[in-house]
Amino acid sequence: MPGARDQPRRGPSLAVAPEHETRLCDETAVSEDDEDKESVGSPPHVNRNGFPMNAVTWDRMWCIATRQHPGGSDMACSIREARHLPKVHIPSVPYFLPSTPVGEKLEAIQKFMCELQYNHTGTQFYEIKKCRPFSGYRCRLMDLAKEMIRESLPIKCLEAVVLAIYLTNGLQGVERFPLAFRTRVGGTIFGHVVLGMWSSGKYGALGMSRRPDLMHRSLTFNNLADLVADFGKAYATYWHEVVNLKLGLFLPHNPYSFEKLDWNYLVLNVTKLPPANLRKELEKHARDMKLLKGVSVQSSPNKECKKGTPSPNNSPKHSSAQSQRKISYGDKLSLQGERNKETTSQPPDPYKIRV
């Protein structure tokens, strides 16, 4: 069918070929011999039974760490057989005064997450399911964030996003949104996610990565496109090509909300989009986020609505072969009478947690 290969893909269709592996929360290339290939249905190497760990998960964690660490079994024996180990530092949750500037608050939150350190063991300690709501009867995301603080164990990028959401809840004048990257190097697909930040017309990010230039960004970027481009430059230093972008909407600040996070409101195939078109898509998404949240678009010092561009409220339904937008049920109610309703159901998230 003509042009079928250029159509956007969502849900299970985003799965790569069996000979390629998808590693989320892992931005650097490793040999296929170093880690097991990820299954499409159930990601391996995740602690699914909480704390304390059961014997199976505990022994598996040490086997994976032994295989990955340069010291091998000698490293494992030196730790497991040691009678006296140094006391582990437990970082304190940052406390803010009302007069503390937003930038300093975000820097303190990022410092706290860095003190937890990045998880290099090969086993993810917390099971994160993106379909979970903020609040609920069981297994809500904010409860997981509290558990991360209580256990103070190393985390990866997806866990860092959940923790950053919890720590930034209630910050006045700060909006958060998920920003995910899918990159390619040497025929292998990698994934990474950070929590995008917006405040007073400036963009930044919070997150964790084994690479220091792939996590935190201060609130210094005038628009969303500049923030994404800066991450792209950092990826280029590691010979990674960004092939996909996934962006969500502004998140609620109510930790007891039953609303589910919209991780994939916008999906962009970067390899099919010219740079100018990519910037336009990101600028339109930035306007959509503010309109859906009720934030004034004119609050940004670098206006994203160019002269002659129709207002998003009055513009026709946007369609593109390289991008897709979808609106959650709650957003449909707030935009009734202003935008056309979209009735497509939420597809299963193509991202798989890779540890």
N, C-alpha and C positions, 0 to 999 in steps of 0.2 A: 504494500500500500504506500503510495507516495507520501513522503514526509513523516511516515510513522516513527522513524527512528528519532525524529526531533521532538516528539511529543513528550511532555513531562511525565515522569513515572513516580508513583506513590505506592506506599504499602509494600507488600511482598515483592513487587516488581523491581524494587531498588536493590534487591539482594544481588551480590556480585557472583561471578562464576565460581564454581567449587574450588578451582585452583588458586583463587585469590582469597585472602582472609581479611576480615573487617575487624579492626581493633579500635574500640572506643577507649578514650582516656589514655591513649598510648601514641605519642606524636613522633617517636623515633623508630626508624626501621630496625627490625631484628630478624634474625634468620628464622625460617619456618621450623627448624629443628629446635629452636629455643622455647617455643610455646605451641601448645596444641591448637589445631584449627578450631575455629568457633563454629558451633552448630547453629543452624538457623533457628531452631525451635527453642533451645534452652542454653543460654550462655554458661560456660563452665567456670569453675574457680571462683565461686561466690559463696560467702558464708550465709546460708539460708536459715540457720537454726538459732541465730542470736548468740547471746553470751551467757555463760561461758561456752566456748566452742566445744563441740563434741569431738570425740577422738578421731573420727574419720576426717573431718575438716582440718583439724590440727595437724595430723600426720601428712595430709595432702599438701598443706601450706609449706611445710618444711621440705617436702620432696621437690616442689616447684622452685622454692628459693634456692635449694642446693643445686638444682640443674641450671639456674640462671646466674647465680653469683660466681664471679671468677675464682673465689676461694673454694667453691664446691663443698664437698663433705667436711673438709677441715674447718671451714667457717661454721657449719652447722654444729659440729661436735664441740667446738670451742665455746659456743653459746649454751647449748643444751646441757653440757656437762660441767659448766662453771658453777661453783658454789656461791660466789659473790659477784653479782652484777651491779653496775652503777645504777643509781636511782634515776628513773626516767622523769624528765621535767614535764609537768602538767601545766600548760599555759592557762592563764586566767582570761575569762571572757571580758572583752573591752567594755568599759563603762563610760558613758558620755554625759557631759553637762549640756543643758539646753542651748547654751551659747557656743558650743563647739562647732566650728565650721564643718560643712558637709564633707569637704575634701579630707579633713583630718579624721573624720569618722570612718570613711571608707578605707583610708590608709591603715587605721587601727584594726579594722576587720580583716584586711588582707594580711597584715602582720600576724594576727591570731591564727589564721589558716595556715600560713607558712610555718608557724611554730609547731603545728600538728605534723608537718612534713608530708612529703609525697610518698605514697605507698608503692614500694618497690618489691614487695614480697611475692607478687604474682597471684595473690588471693584478695578479692575485694571483701572487706569486713562487713559492709552493710548492703543489704539487697535493696536496690532502688528500682521501683517500677514507675515509669512515667505516667501510667494511667491512674495513679493514686491521686486523690484530691488533697487539698491543703488539710482538711479536717475530715473526720468521719468516725465510724465505730471502731475501726482497727486499721493499723498499718498506714496512718496518714503521714505525709511527708514531714510535717513539722515535728511529729514525734520522733522520727528518724534523726532529725537535726539535733533534738535534745539528747538523743542517745549518743550521737557523735561527740557532743560536748562532754557528756558524762564519762565515756570510755576514753576519749582523747587519744585515739589511735590514728595512724596515718590514713590519708584519704586520697582519692583520685578526683578527676575533674568533675564527673557527674555528681559525686557526693559533695564536692565543694560548692557546686551551684545550689544544691538544696540547703546547705549550711549557710551560704551567703544570703539566700532568700530569708531564712529565719532571722539572721542577725541584722538585716536591713529593714525588717518589718517595722512600720511606724515611723521611719525617718521622714520628716516633713520635707516636701519639695524634691523627693527622690523617686524615680520610677525605674523599675527593673524589667528586663525582658531576656529570654534565653536566646543565645546566639551560638549556633553549631556549625562546625566546619567538617567537611569531608575532603581529604586530600589523597594524593596518589604519588607514589615514588617507586620506581623499579617494578611497576606492575602490581604493587600491593596497595590496598586501600586502608586508610587510617581515619579515625574520627576523633573529634575534640569538641568540647562545649564549654562556654564561659557564660557568666551572667552579665549581660550588657546593662549599663547604668546611664540614666539621663537626669540631669539636674541643671536648672537655670540655662537651658539652651546648649549645654555641653554634654558630650558623650564620653564614656569610659567603660571599664569592665573589671570584674572580680573573677578570680578563678585559680585553679591549680594546674600545674604541669611539671613534667620533669625538665622542661626548658624554661628558664626565667622570663624569656621574652614572648612566651605564648600564654601568659596568664593575666597579669594585672595591667590595667591601663588607667592612668589618671584621667580626671575629668578635664581634658584639654582639647578634645576634638570638636570642631564646630558642627559636624554633621555625621550621620551614620556611615556614609560612604567612606569618609576619611578614616573612621575607626576600622572598618573592614579592610581597607587598603593597607593600613599599618600592620594588621595581622598577616595579610598576604605577603608583605615584605619580609616579615619575620620567618614565615614558612619558607620563602625562597632561599634563605640562608642555609636551610637544611635540605635543599633540593626537593622540596615538596611543591606540588602543583595543586592549588585549590580547585576542586571539580564541582563541589556542591556547597550551597549555603542554606541553612534552615534558620528562620527567625520566628520567634513568637511575639505575642502582644504584651503590653504592660501588665504586670501581675498585680493581684489585689494585695493590700497591706493587712487585711484581716487574717490572722493566723487560724481562725476558727471557721473560715469560709469552706463550703463544700464544693467550691468550684475547682475543676480540673485545669491543670496548666495546658495551654495551647502551645506546644513546642514547635509545631510546623505550620503556623499560619501562612508563611510564605516560604516556598522552596524554589531556589534558583539554581539552574544548571550553568555554572560560571563558564564552562568550556564552550557553550553555545551562544553566550552573550558578549557582544562587543563591550569594551569598557564604558563607553558613553551610555549604552542601554542599561548596563548593570547599575551605574550610578542613578539613573532615572528610577529604576525599580526600587532601589534602596531609599531614595528620597520620597517616593510615593508611600512606601511602607512606614517610614518615619511619620508622615502626615497621618496615615491611617491609625497608627498607635495612639497619637495624641487626640485624634477626633473620637476614637472609641472610648478613650479614657476621660474625655472632656477637658483636655489640656489645650490652651490656646496655642495655635500654630505660630502666631506672631511673637511668642515669648522667646523664640530663638533669635540671637543676634545675627545669625547667618540664615536669612529666610530661605526656606526650601521650596516655597511656592513661587515659581518664576512668573514674570509678567506674561500674560497671555495664556497661562495654563489654567484650564477650567478647574473650579473647586471640586474636591473629591465628592462632596455631597451631591453635586449636580452632574458629575461626569457619568458617561455611560458605563455599563458593566465592563470592567477591565478583563481582557483576555490576552494571553501570550502563550506562544509555543514553548517558551523557556521557563515560565513561572506560573504558580498557582496560588490563589488566595482562598481561604475558607473562613467562615465566621461561625463561632460557637453559638449555642442556643441562647445564652444570656445576652450576647451582643445583638442577636436578631431582634430581641425585644426592645433594646434601647435605640435601635436604628429603624424601627418599624415606620413605614411611610417615607423614609428617606433613601433607603437602598433596597434593591431586590433581594428577596430571601433566597438563601442557598440551602437546599435540602439534602445535599450529599452528606452521608454519614462519615464519621471520623474513621479513617482507615487505620489498621494496626501500625504502630510505630515501627519503621524499618530499622531504626538504630538498635543495636544489641550491645549490652554492657560487656566490655572486653577487659579482662584483668590479666 
